[in-house]
Amino acid sequence: MGEVGIPELLVIAILIGSVALPLWLSYFLRKKYPRRIWIGMLLAFFFPALGQWYLEGALWWILGLGLTFTVFKIASGNTQLAWLSSMILSALVMYYRLLKAKPLILPETNVEK
């Protein structure tokens, strides 16, 4: 009793990975491919609340979507339905946030037209 074995370590690794992967992927894609609607919506759909990290100012959106999932779960009593509703809502929120985001200023190039 009270010992940590291989099964417990695997569960801990899976839990850490399920949070760290979406955060890292969203941050990486934010730096590499900023403000691309299709990337943002895919991240928000597959990682509902944590996909919001793709844009700056995501903390309140993450908390709001987490609360929304809880409300959906309590109202429907069905986890799968609440999860699907949160995925769709998160993608729509990302679309809204990307439309309202400031335009990206790209560096000037010396290519003549």
Secondary structure by P-SEA (a helix, b strand, c coil): cccccaaaaaaaaaaaaaaaaaaaaaaaaaaaccccaaaaaaaaaacccccccccccaaaaaaaaaaaaaaaaaacccaaaaaaaaaaaaaaaaaaaaaaccccccccccccc
